[in-house]
Amino acid sequence: MKYTLKSIFNLALVLISLSAFAQDKKKDTVAPRTERYGLRLGTDLYKIARSIYDNDYKGFEITGDYRLTEKIYIAGEVGNENKTTDEPQLNFTTKGTYFKAGFDYNIYKNWLDMENMITLGMRYGVSSFTQELNSYSIYNPHPYFDESGVITVSRKYSGLSAHWVEFVAGVKAEVFDNFFMGFTLRLNRLVSNKKPSDFDNLYIPGYNRTYDGDFGVGFNYTVSYFIPIYKKKNLPKAETEGKKKE
């Protein structure tokens, strides 16, 4: 986790530096600003990379957002995960798909025609999955005298589901024309959770690891492409206020 957070902060510094460099190259003007509205589609690079180096994990996520107003974006993610978790007393495999929908609010004020984002938002997530119990061990406080060992089973539980709310904070920066890179940090709170009869859902696709039963955290690194649909001209704020007074 330490190295993950370090990587996130390093990426943030790179994105902010690229944004500042690009903005410094723009010339100040009082002309009406033309802003683009459209659809941005991308993928989570972290899940792709983890699928390569982690033999116990396979996952993929598609991300998207649509600019609804000057500051508000409709946003969502859809994906699937297949993860084997090895706990001290049980080993299980989780497989399933998930969908998240919500909004992002851009709190960053761009210069001229820049389209970088620092966002706060929310998602409502839904996941449908299966849990397969591979092995478990019975807790024994005195293993020296009566060690039970690991019991191997193959017990599958289907039709499981979970609903949750996510609070999202993120950054996106345009590194090339229409190409964006960014990341998000997420705090999750379970709303409902259909569990197997024998053990808890310790991992939920799209939600990640559960902590204390109801809370979880997550993040993603994204690369995305913006598809312009239409343009809208906005007068500078000073000119707009002047016209209202007239």
C-alpha positions in Angstrom: 0.0 0.0 0.0 2.9 2.3 0.8 4.4 2.0 -2.7 0.9 2.3 -4.3 0.3 5.7 -2.6 3.7 6.8 -3.5 3.0 6.0 -7.2 -0.3 7.9 -7.0 1.4 11.0 -5.7 4.1 10.8 -8.3 1.5 10.5 -11.0 -0.3 13.5 -9.7 2.8 15.6 -9.7 3.5 14.6 -13.4 0.0 15.4 -14.5 -0.1 18.8 -12.7 3.4 19.6 -14.2 2.2 18.7 -17.7 -1.0 20.8 -17.2 1.0 23.8 -16.0 3.5 23.5 -18.9 0.7 23.4 -21.4 -1.2 26.3 -19.9 1.9 28.5 -19.9 2.1 28.2 -23.6 -1.4 29.7 -24.1 -1.9 33.4 -24.7 -4.3 35.4 -22.7 -7.4 36.7 -24.5 -10.7 38.2 -23.8 -12.4 36.6 -26.7 -15.4 34.2 -26.1 -14.1 30.8 -25.0 -15.2 27.8 -27.0 -15.7 24.7 -24.9 -16.1 21.2 -26.2 -18.8 18.8 -25.0 -18.6 15.1 -25.6 -17.9 11.5 -24.5 -14.6 10.3 -23.0 -13.9 6.6 -23.0 -10.9 4.8 -21.4 -9.6 1.9 -19.4 -8.0 1.2 -16.0 -4.3 0.5 -16.6 -3.8 -0.8 -13.1 -6.1 -3.8 -13.6 -4.5 -4.6 -16.9 -1.0 -4.5 -15.4 -2.0 -6.5 -12.4 -3.5 -9.2 -14.6 0.0 -9.6 -16.1 2.1 -9.8 -13.0 -0.4 -11.3 -10.5 -1.2 -15.0 -11.2 -4.1 -14.9 -8.8 -5.9 -11.9 -10.5 -7.6 -11.2 -13.8 -9.5 -8.0 -14.4 -10.6 -5.4 -16.9 -12.5 -2.1 -16.5 -13.9 0.4 -19.0 -14.4 4.0 -17.8 -16.5 6.8 -19.3 -17.9 10.2 -18.7 -20.1 12.6 -20.6 -19.9 16.4 -20.1 -23.4 17.5 -19.2 -22.8 21.1 -18.1 -19.7 23.4 -17.7 -18.8 21.6 -14.4 -20.8 18.4 -14.2 -20.0 15.1 -15.9 -22.1 12.0 -15.9 -19.6 9.2 -15.2 -19.4 5.4 -14.8 -17.4 2.2 -14.9 -18.1 -1.3 -16.0 -15.8 -4.3 -15.6 -15.1 -7.8 -14.4 -12.7 -9.5 -12.0 -11.5 -13.0 -11.2 -9.4 -13.1 -8.0 -8.2 -15.8 -5.7 -7.7 -14.7 -2.1 -5.5 -16.6 0.4 -6.4 -15.8 4.0 -4.8 -17.4 7.1 -7.8 -19.7 7.5 -9.4 -19.9 4.1 -8.6 -19.8 0.4 -11.4 -18.7 -2.0 -11.9 -17.5 -5.6 -14.3 -14.6 -6.5 -15.6 -14.1 -10.0 -18.0 -11.5 -11.2 -19.0 -8.3 -13.1 -19.9 -4.9 -11.9 -21.4 -1.6 -13.0 -21.1 1.9 -11.5 -22.9 5.1 -12.4 -22.9 8.6 -11.0 -21.4 12.0 -11.6 -18.2 14.0 -11.3 -17.9 17.7 -10.5 -14.9 19.6 -11.8 -13.5 22.0 -9.2 -10.5 23.0 -11.4 -10.7 26.3 -13.3 -9.0 25.9 -16.6 -7.1 28.5 -18.6 -8.5 29.3 -22.0 -9.3 26.1 -23.9 -7.6 23.6 -21.5 -9.7 20.7 -20.4 -7.9 19.3 -17.3 -10.0 18.2 -14.3 -9.8 17.9 -10.6 -13.0 16.2 -9.6 -15.2 15.2 -6.7 -18.1 12.8 -7.3 -20.2 9.9 -6.3 -21.1 6.5 -7.8 -23.7 3.8 -7.1 -22.2 0.4 -7.7 -23.8 -3.0 -8.3 -22.0 -6.3 -8.5 -23.1 -9.9 -9.4 -20.6 -12.6 -8.6 -19.8 -16.1 -7.4 -17.6 -17.3 -4.5 -15.8 -20.7 -4.6 -14.3 -22.0 -1.3 -11.1 -23.8 -2.2 -9.8 -24.7 1.2 -10.1 -23.8 4.9 -8.6 -24.6 8.3 -10.3 -25.0 11.6 -9.0 -22.6 14.2 -7.1 -24.4 16.9 -5.7 -22.4 19.9 -3.4 -25.4 20.8 -2.1 -26.7 17.5 0.8 -28.6 19.1 -1.5 -31.3 20.6 -4.3 -31.4 18.0 -3.4 -29.8 14.7 -6.2 -30.3 12.2 -4.4 -29.0 9.1 -5.9 -27.6 6.0 -9.2 -29.1 4.6 -9.5 -28.9 0.8 -12.9 -28.5 -0.6 -14.6 -27.2 -3.8 -17.8 -25.5 -2.8 -19.3 -22.9 -5.1 -21.8 -20.2 -4.2 -23.7 -18.6 -7.1 -26.2 -15.7 -7.3 -24.4 -13.4 -4.9 -24.7 -9.6 -5.2 -23.7 -6.4 -3.5 -24.8 -2.7 -3.8 -22.7 0.2 -2.5 -22.0 3.9 -2.6 -18.6 5.4 -3.6 -17.2 8.8 -2.8 -14.7 9.7 -5.6 -11.8 12.2 -5.9 -9.7 12.3 -9.0 -7.5 14.1 -11.5 -7.4 14.0 -15.3 -4.9 15.8 -17.5 -4.7 16.1 -21.3 -1.2 14.9 -22.2 -1.8 14.8 -26.0 -4.7 16.0 -28.2 -7.8 14.3 -26.9 -5.8 11.8 -24.8 -6.1 12.0 -21.0 -4.3 10.3 -18.1 -5.5 10.4 -14.5 -6.4 8.5 -11.4 -9.1 8.4 -8.8 -9.3 7.5 -5.1 -12.5 5.9 -3.8 -14.1 5.4 -0.4 -16.9 2.7 -0.5 -19.8 2.0 1.8 -21.9 -1.1 1.4 -25.7 -0.7 1.1 -26.6 -4.4 0.7 -24.6 -7.6 0.6 -25.9 -11.1 -0.2 -23.4 -13.5 1.5 -22.7 -17.2 1.3 -23.9 -19.2 4.3 -20.5 -20.4 5.5 -18.3 -17.2 5.3 -18.4 -13.5 4.5 -17.8 -11.7 1.2 -14.2 -10.6 2.0 -13.7 -9.5 -1.7 -16.4 -8.1 -4.0 -15.7 -7.4 -7.8 -15.7 -3.6 -8.3 -15.8 -2.9 -4.6 -12.4 -4.6 -3.7 -11.5 -5.9 -0.2 -14.1 -5.3 2.5 -13.0 -3.9 5.9 -15.0 -4.1 9.1 -17.9 -5.5 7.1 -19.2 -2.4 5.4 -16.3 -0.2 4.3 -13.8 -0.4 1.5 -11.3 1.6 -0.5 -10.1 1.6 -4.1 -8.3 3.5 -6.8 -7.6 3.3 -10.5 -5.1 4.7 -13.1 -6.8 5.6 -16.4 -6.0 6.4 -19.9 -8.9 7.8 -22.0 -9.8 9.4 -25.3 -12.2 12.3 -25.7 -14.7 12.2 -28.5 -16.0 15.7 -29.2 -19.7 15.9 -30.1 -20.5 19.6 -30.1 -19.0 23.0 -29.1 -20.4 25.8 -27.0 -19.2 29.4 -26.7 -19.0 31.0 -23.2 -18.2 34.6 -22.7 -15.5 35.5 -20.1 -17.1 36.1 -16.7 -16.4 39.8 -16.7 -18.1 40.4 -20.1 -21.1 38.3 -19.0 -21.6 40.4 -15.9 -21.3 43.5 -17.9 -24.0 42.5 -20.4 -26.4 41.6 -17.5 -26.0 45.1 -16.1 -26.8 46.7 -19.5 
